[in-house]
Structures are given as C-alpha cells and as structure tokens.
Amino acid sequence: MYLYYFLAAISCWFGLQSLLSGIRYAAYVRRETSRPLPDFQPFVSVIAPGRGLEPGLIDNLRTLLTQEYPRYEVLFVFDAPDDPAIKIVDELRSGAAVSTRVIVAGPATDSGQKVHNLRVAVNEIDPQSEVLVFVDTDARPTRNWLRQLVAPLADDTLGASTGYRWFIPERGGIWSRLRGVWNASVASALGSDTAKNFCWGGSTAIRRTTFTRLDVSERWRGTVSDDFTITHVLKEAKLPIHFTPNCLVASVGDCDFRELLEFTTRQIKITRVYASHLWLPLLLGSALFAIAFFGGLLLLILQIFEILSPSFLTPLFVSIIFALGATKSLLRFRAVSTVLSNTSHRDLLAHIFLWPFASLLYLYNAIAAGFSRRIKWRGITYELKSPTEAVIISRES
C-alpha cells in the first residue's frame, strides 16, 4: 500500500502540473483570439493532398473555395487520375470564384504518399505566391481560417503559423467521442512557447522564402510525416512556430473501435520514429497514471468488500487525480468552444468523464509502438525504418 501511495502522490503532482498548463492554455486562447489581426494578406497557395473518399469530403473541400481572403489558389493533389475524389473536386471547381487546379502526382516510391504529393505540388504553385498553406482533406475550416492562419506571418522572423485539429462527432458514439478526448490532450500541448510548438500538417502556413531557404521539399524526401519533418527543420534553424488558436479546425466524423485503435496507434508509432524523445515519457507517464487511478479503483473495490483493510487515502488519491484531469478537460473544452461553435454539451461531458480512458489508450498506443513501426495510412502500408526512410509494403487501389 505504501508503494501505491507513493506512486499516487507522484501522479497527483503531475496532474497538478498538467492542470496549470491547462490554465495557461486557456489564457493563451483567450488572449490570442481577442487580439486584432495584422494586415498581411499576400497571394497564397493552399495545397490539399488527398486520396480517396471520406465522410464529409464535399463539405470539407467546399470551405477551401469560399475563404474570406482576397487572393489565393487551391491545388488539389492526388496520386492517381482515377481517384474518385477528383470528381467531387471538379464539381466544386466549376462554380468557384478562386483559382483551382488538380495535380496528379503519381504513386510514391521513396516517401509517404502524402509527402510525395506535397513535394510535387510545391513545384506547381503560382509564381506570385508568397505563402504556402498545407491543409488536410478531413479538416473543415471556417471562412476566416486562411486569413487568420496567414496573418501572423507578417512577422517575418516566424518560421510558421499553425493550427490543430479538433474532432467533433457527427452522430456520436463512445468511440468517436473517445477519439476526440484522446486528441484534445495533444491540441493543448500548443501555446505561447513558440520554441516548443509544432506544426500540424492539416493547417500550417509558411513563407515561400522560408520554405525554399530551408530546402523543406528535399528534407521531406524519404519521410512519411510532413509535419514532424517541417517542425524539425524549423527548430533546427531556430525559427519560432506560432500557434494560432483561431485556426483550430473541426474534423467532423465518427469512428468505430477498430478505427480508433488504428488512428491513435498510428500517431504514436509516427511519434516514436520522428520524435523518439517523447515516446518514453509518454509510456512511463501513462503507466504511472494507470497504476495510480485504475489501480486505486481496484484497491478501493477490494477495501469495500473488506478483502483489504480500508483506508481514507485510497479514495482521496483517486478523487484528486480524477478532479485534476477533469478540471483541465473542462478548461480546455471551454477555451476551444470560443473558437469552434459546433461543439455540444455531450462533447463536454465526454471530455470530463472519458479522459482517464484516453490516458489508458495512450498506454496501449505507447506499448504497441514499442513493438512495431508498421502503419497503414489511406490504404497504404508503410514500414518506418527511420525518420528519413519509409518503405511501402502494400498499396490498396
């Protein structure tokens, strides 16, 4: 029991530190969303790599063509000319007021398909373009997203401006909501510390001159993760990354249990390869939490049935650990709700009560990432040999 109390006390301490970071995150979101935007609106090239159909695709892509931004182009990039999503893009392009193009990049051979698509597309942008913006096709930006994402680059000392995804269930369901809670803890890792921020490939803006000077396209060669790689390049150059809370982007949709495990484990496998220094703390931290919280619940049950001697410390530690995490989840959700209007009361309840299970899921992901570097992404299976070498194992048509 003394060992449990010791571990539970440590877990409470980490929980308190996490809550304080949540308070700082909420304050940063409030501060940044109330700040006037710089008047910086150069010509922008928006690059949207895609592969295949997905729920809500037409609504997601439509938002890219209706941005409140004066001058920009959108490049949709696919690996094959018969990709079914191209038909949807063509229908949307027919009535669009913005310049659009469809680029067929061909199948990747020495990198991830998304990275290959990006590398081809950056060579096709309009010569007058001053800023490159990368967006995922499962993101559904607001009408002011592009202006808000580009505006911070008025400061030419910045390396990049980034947002992040926020999952919003469409029909609901426990697994869809758990995915949102799992993802939310990553979203709140961003904040005021530009040296610790990271780029999310689904919503990132970078000056063209910076992209070219740092030779990002060549640094992408052989990689699967576009965002981890560009983050590494910017940090190597000691260029700050600005997190733009107004560019938290809704990713609307649902998933089942298999899809939840596939998505979350893939993210941690990629993290282990491209940011290995984060994997061990994640494994140890989630293991500590599982012992302190779920182990405490087990001890409490044994004490209730008088299998173990009762102690007021066990329910006290369990309650404190839960309260700290639930409070952080509440603060984070309220902060994000000021940016995204399509969150719901049910989503809030999920964030408050499901976060312990999201932490348990992180433990599973970290363990799985310790035994395998194979991932499946958009129908393509990769073996991640190293941060600069990805081998394509199989490809679905």
C-alpha positions, -999 to 999 in steps of 0.1 A, spaced: 0 0 0 28 24 8 42 19 -27 8 27 -42 5 59 -20 39 70 -32 30 65 -69 -4 81 -64 13 112 -48 36 115 -78 6 112 -101 -12 139 -82 19 162 -86 20 156 -124 -18 161 -125 -14 195 -108 14 205 -133 -9 194 -161 -38 215 -147 -15 245 -145 -6 240 -182 -43 238 -190 -49 271 -173 -21 287 -193 -35 272 -225 -70 286 -218 -55 320 -211 -34 319 -243 -65 310 -264 -85 339 -248 -56 364 -254 -49 354 -290 -85 352 -301 -91 387 -289 -60 402 -305 -65 422 -337 -50 406 -368 -21 422 -387 -30 434 -421 -10 408 -440 -28 393 -470 -3 383 -497 -11 358 -525 -13 323 -510 -11 288 -524 -32 263 -505 -21 227 -511 -46 200 -502 -32 164 -507 -59 137 -508 -65 101 -515 -99 85 -519 -133 94 -505 -141 100 -469 -172 111 -449 -180 148 -453 -154 153 -480 -175 176 -501 -183 199 -472 -146 199 -462 -134 209 -496 -161 235 -502 -147 255 -473 -114 258 -491 -130 275 -520 -151 300 -500 -125 317 -478 -128 353 -469 -94 361 -484 -86 384 -514 -61 364 -535 -53 327 -533 -52 295 -552 -60 259 -542 -41 230 -555 -57 196 -550 -32 168 -553 -39 131 -559 -17 101 -567 -39 87 -595 -61 102 -622 -90 79 -614 -92 89 -577 -130 91 -570 -124 124 -551 -114 142 -582 -150 141 -595 -161 159 -563 -133 184 -567 -143 191 -604 -179 197 -594 -168 222 -567 -143 239 -590 -170 246 -617 -187 273 -596 -157 285 -577 -145 321 -578 -110 312 -567 -83 297 -589 -80 259 -585 -60 231 -601 -59 193 -599 -25 178 -599 -18 141 -603 14 133 -586 17 96 -593 25 68 -568 51 75 -542 83 54 -543 107 68 -518 84 86 -492 49 86 -479 22 93 -505 11 125 -488 46 138 -486 52 128 -523 20 147 -533 32 178 -514 67 176 -530 52 175 -565 26 203 -557 51 229 -544 68 228 -578 34 238 -594 25 268 -574 18 303 -589 50 323 -593 34 353 -574 27 331 -543 44 344 -512 29 319 -486 24 282 -488 -5 267 -468 -9 230 -462 -43 215 -453 -58 181 -449 -90 170 -467 -105 158 -434 -104 193 -420 -133 217 -422 -120 252 -417 -141 283 -410 -145 311 -436 -118 332 -419 -93 304 -414 -69 313 -442 -66 350 -432 -61 341 -395 -35 314 -404 -15 337 -427 -17 369 -407 9 360 -380 35 357 -408 35 395 -410 63 389 -385 90 377 -409 110 362 -381 84 335 -376 91 301 -390 55 291 -394 19 296 -382 -1 265 -373 -35 254 -361 -46 219 -350 -75 195 -354 -104 191 -330 -125 161 -336 -163 167 -335 -185 135 -336 -213 137 -362 -237 110 -348 -219 105 -315 -209 72 -301 -184 63 -274 -155 55 -297 -159 88 -317 -160 108 -285 -130 89 -270 -110 98 -302 -119 134 -296 -108 133 -260 -76 115 -269 -67 141 -295 -76 170 -273 -46 165 -250 -23 169 -280 -41 201 -290 -35 217 -256 3 210 -258 4 240 -281 6 275 -267 26 306 -261 60 289 -261 70 291 -298 101 270 -292 80 241 -280 52 244 -305 49 220 -335 34 222 -370 3 203 -378 3 194 -415 -35 198 -417 -33 236 -410 1 252 -415 13 283 -432 49 291 -441 65 319 -461 77 306 -495 111 322 -490 115 303 -457 103 270 -473 128 274 -501 157 286 -480 154 257 -456 150 233 -485 120 217 -469 110 198 -500 143 179 -501 142 173 -464 108 157 -469 123 131 -492 121 96 -476 97 106 -449 61 98 -440 54 126 -416 53 160 -433 45 179 -401 71 163 -378 98 169 -405 89 205 -411 88 211 -373 123 195 -370 136 217 -398 123 249 -383 136 240 -348 170 232 -363 170 267 -379 159 281 -345 128 297 -361 97 300 -338 64 283 -346 33 304 -338 2 286 -326 -30 303 -339 -60 293 -318 -84 308 -343 -72 281 -367 -83 252 -345 -100 232 -373 -130 209 -369 -126 174 -381 -162 162 -383 -170 125 -384 -173 92 -365 -152 61 -360 -156 26 -346 -133 8 -322 -110 -6 -348 -106 28 -365 -100 44 -331 -71 20 -323 -57 23 -358 -57 61 -358 -43 66 -323 -17 38 -325 -5 52 -359 0 86 -344 22 73 -316 42 50 -339 49 80 -360 58 100 -329 82 73 -318 101 74 -351 101 111 -356 102 124 -320 116 95 -301 123 117 -271 86 119 -265 78 82 -266 94 70 -233 79 98 -212 45 90 -227 49 53 -219 61 59 -183 36 87 -177 6 68 -189 17 37 -170 20 58 -138 -15 72 -143 -29 37 -149 -14 24 -117 -25 54 -97 -60 58 -110 -72 24 -122 -51 6 -96 -66 29 -70 -101 19 -81 -92 -17 -78 -78 -12 -43 -109 7 -34 -132 -22 -46 -111 -46 -25 -114 -24 5 -152 -20 1 -155 -58 1 -131 -60 31 -106 -80 12 -81 -53 22 -81 -30 52 -100 2 44 -80 35 42 -93 70 35 -61 77 14 -72 54 -14 -104 72 -24 -87 106 -16 -60 100 -42 -84 86 -68 -107 116 -63 -78 141 -66 -64 125 -97 -98 125 -114 -106 160 -103 -74 175 -116 -78 158 -150 -115 167 -153 -109 203 -144 -82 206 -171 -105 190 -196 -133 215 -187 -110 245 -191 -96 232 -224 -131 225 -238 -144 259 -228 -114 276 -244 -118 257 -277 -156 263 -277 -149 301 -281 -133 292 -314 -155 263 -326 -192 269 -324 -203 233 -333 -192 217 -300 -220 203 -278 -230 196 -242 -225 159 -248 -190 166 -261 -182 185 -229 -194 155 -208 -172 132 -228 -142 153 -222 -148 155 -185 -155 118 -179 -136 99 -206 -102 114 -201 -90 86 -179 -98 61 -206 -79 83 -231 -49 81 -209 -53 43 -208 -55 43 -245 -22 62 -247 -6 35 -226 -18 9 -252 -5 30 -281 29 35 -265 33 -2 -258 22 -11 -294 47 15 -308 74 -2 -288 70 -34 -308 61 -23 -343 69 5 -368 44 -6 -394 14 17 -401 -15 18 -425 -25 52 -438 -50 59 -465 -49 23 -478 -11 22 -479 10 1 -455 44 15 -446 74 3 -425 90 32 -408 127 23 -409 139 57 -397 129 94 -399 143 95 -434 134 61 -447 99 47 -452 93 15 -471 59 9 -489 48 -26 -480 15 -27 -499 -9 -4 -516 -47 -7 -520 -62 7 -552 
